Amino acid sequence: MGNWVVNHCFSVLFLAVWLGLNVFLFVDAFLKYEKADKYYYTRKILGSTLACARASALCLNFNSMLILLPVCRNLLSFLRGTCSFCSRTLRKQLDHNLTFHKLVAYMICLHTAIHIIAHLFNFDCYSRSRQATDGSLASILSGLSHDEKKGGSWLNPIQSPNMTVEYVTFTSIAGLTGVIMTIALILMVTSATEFIRRSYFEVFWYTHHLFIFYILALGIHGIGGIVRGQTEKSMNESHPCKCAESFEMWDDHDSHCRRPEFEGHPAESWKWILAPVILYICERILRFYRSQQKVVITKVVMHPSKVLELQMNKRGFSMEVGQYIFINCPSISLLEWHPFTLTSAPEEDFFSIHIRVAGDWTENLIRAFEQQYSTIPRIEVDGPFGTASEDVLQYEVAVLVGAGIGVTPFASILKSIWYKFQCADHNLKTKKIYFYWICRETGAFSWFNDLLTSLEQEMEELGKVDFLNYRLFLTGWDSNIVGHAALNFDKATDILTGLKQKTSFGRPMWDNEFSKIATSHPKSVVGVFLCGPQTLAKSLRKCCHRYSSLDPRKVQFYFNKENF
Amino acid sequence: MGQIEWAMWANEQALASGLILITGGIVATAGHFTQWYFGAYSIVAGVFVCLLEYPRGKRKKGSTMERCGQKYMTAVVKLFGPLTRNYYIRAILHLLLSVPAGFLLATILGTACLAIASGIYLLAAVRGEQWTPIEPKPRERPHVGGTIKQPPSNPPPRPPAEARKKPSEEAEAAEGPSAGPQDNPIPVTDEIV
């Protein structure tokens, strides 16, 4: 438990502040509308649901302001870069941008539900009091005229007893924009579930652009001024405390209470969302500008197991280890941008990505490049964007775990280390690397093979064989492969990969690995990096907590997960 | 968009619509709004839609993640055969179910969402998709001793006496690490944890 707190203390603090602000804003707005004299007469018709609706509206404004910020990739990259003097744990929070985006979205959904339910009750109250003929305060207030000549100081938006709430909803700006916003929100949420996002990325990508309608509708939602409060002037003349009881006598000449006059609450949502919208527009313009720059494809390699490698060049492109880019292929789809990790090292004069078939777009891309006799399709690149892998070389001991194609960021890191070794870079902080690659089938190994073979040779030549400790695990094995491996046990190199390190079968036993690392490096800070499935992240996180010592001077494991 | 199975998204949308119908219906009935009986209808329709849409259909390509505890509803939905398999029928059913809820403001959101789900199901049906239940995989019981019929009746073939002498002489001469008649091709370590 202690380790969990230490590792997550910043996340917990940040979330606590966010939740606290939500609660504060809700309670503050609720009390304001529940207690203020300005809304005394409004409350007479509506009751507490007025305050409920306004409180949730304030929280909706707050969260709609926040929701655009975590997806401004360029801004976050910039923050990450400028915060290089900040502690490692602080920068790690920027990795959780997508998680925060989802949390804010859930809060928006919750407050939308509260807001809509409260307004349903409000409309029903307005409708009843409009149709009431009992001469109560509510019915008199509802009868206040909508006629502009008499000042237009009405309270009840339902103008006549025959008007239905549905009519008012669809003919008022607030109602119509409310319906548009809610439908856009629901469609965005249903197409963004994990299942849909992972299986049919295009559905998620295109539907999520409905947020434009959401933002536009939110901006003009409050223009109609349906939420009415008593005007200052009217409060000075006929304060509700004095005049509310004598409402039958408002029209009498000798009563010192006049009919109250009301004005609409001005729209304020646009004030909340203006700055993030501008930031986001800048972000999209920046992405577009970067994408227009010419990308030259210098080499195309088709690896076995349908893995495509593209080596490219772009003017002014500079990267760090383990960063990722978004690429777009206009001939396949004009609007889709897909993320891929860079597999080349910063020291190389090109940048490369390895793509495997994972859906419609990737399949079309690979097919387009497979055709040798037609021209190579044009590619647009946006990026690079930074993720946790940038931090690998900051740790003394690094444990890198890649599952399947998830090894790509680490390909970049290992290559970079190779180049640093070649240049005899003594500033390299990293003293030892443990690398685990877990894969289902052997074919996917081949493009990584050459890299590991040359690294092996490199280490031998420099006499530093123990710098890189790597283990390869084959999870999709069958008895044939194992039998073959057992028969060839005595050979110096592995029969599947040709490397000196033998391939292991099945999954690694993390407890053994972690305890070995903890005993060999009792005083170091160990960074654990994973690019792979959630279940593996859970077991690694548990091991990190279990094997980190409570004494901050002894071995500490910090867990980092790639997120796309 | 060749590989997209629209039915999967339609299913998520319909499930969400069912929940929205139930919520709207509860608000309308509890608040005793005018024409609140539409709210009561909405609750019933919402529950029906949720139960129908809860079991996720099987994807054509790749593995499908089941929803928690969906196998009970899968059995029920499977019983109706072509009525639930065919997405045209589902599209029309959802459209018809959504209409009465459109008369009440509290449930009109449910109507809109269910109508959209109906539209996506129609698209899925036009592209020839079908609902296939996710069957639990029958667990293969390991055939322990399936090939052992009888103990062998003859001893294993042995090389003649002269050939048998050679390995033992070599072992004495080489003074290899393995002591004893048994040579393990893979070193066996006794791991005491």
Chai-1 contact restraints between the chains, C-beta under 6 A:
chainA,res_idxA,chainB,res_idxB,connection_type,confidence,min_distance_angstrom,max_distance_angstrom,comment,restraint_id
A,I117,B,V27,contact,1.0,0.0,6.0,A-B,restraint_1
A,L120,B,V27,contact,1.0,0.0,6.0,A-B,restraint_2
A,L120,B,A106,contact,1.0,0.0,6.0,A-B,restraint_3
A,F121,B,G31,contact,1.0,0.0,6.0,A-B,restraint_4
A,D124,B,F33,contact,1.0,0.0,6.0,A-B,restraint_5
A,V165,B,L105,contact,1.0,0.0,6.0,A-B,restraint_6
A,E166,B,L105,contact,1.0,0.0,6.0,A-B,restraint_7
A,T169,B,L105,contact,1.0,0.0,6.0,A-B,restraint_8
A,I183,B,A112,contact,1.0,0.0,6.0,A-B,restraint_9
A,I186,B,C113,contact,1.0,0.0,6.0,A-B,restraint_10
A,T190,B,E12,contact,1.0,0.0,6.0,A-B,restraint_11
A,T190,B,Q13,contact,1.0,0.0,6.0,A-B,restraint_12
A,T190,B,A16,contact,1.0,0.0,6.0,A-B,restraint_13
A,S191,B,W9,contact,1.0,0.0,6.0,A-B,restraint_14
A,T193,B,E12,contact,1.0,0.0,6.0,A-B,restraint_15
A,F195,B,M65,contact,1.0,0.0,6.0,A-B,restraint_16
A,I196,B,W9,contact,1.0,0.0,6.0,A-B,restraint_17
A,Y200,B,I4,contact,1.0,0.0,6.0,A-B,restraint_18
A,V203,B,I4,contact,1.0,0.0,6.0,A-B,restraint_19
A,V203,B,W9,contact,1.0,0.0,6.0,A-B,restraint_20
A,D360,B,G2,contact,1.0,0.0,6.0,A-B,restraint_21
A,D360,B,Q3,contact,1.0,0.0,6.0,A-B,restraint_22
A,F489,B,I186,contact,1.0,0.0,6.0,A-B,restraint_23
